[in-house]
């Protein structure tokens, strides 16, 4: 399935970005990371109370997402991404 974001990746839905990432588009991860950096960082800071450790967790999370997302199909990747997103929002 081809994903079209005529106004640029910044305007894609999360689902479309995950589909692009699964297809090998690494720019999609940059957009996702930029979109959720503050949220993930705030959760990590609340849990760790240390900026350096929180930054390490955020970057480790990004690395792990980059590693496992392309190995999943689009449906499974989005389901896992949605679960992570939901956990961070709560």
Secondary structure, DSSP 8 states (H G I E B T S, - for coil): -----TT-GGGS-HHHHHHHHHTT-HHHHHHHHHHHHHHHHHHHHHHH--HHHHHHHHHHHHHHHHHHHTTS-HHHHHHHHHHHHHHHH-
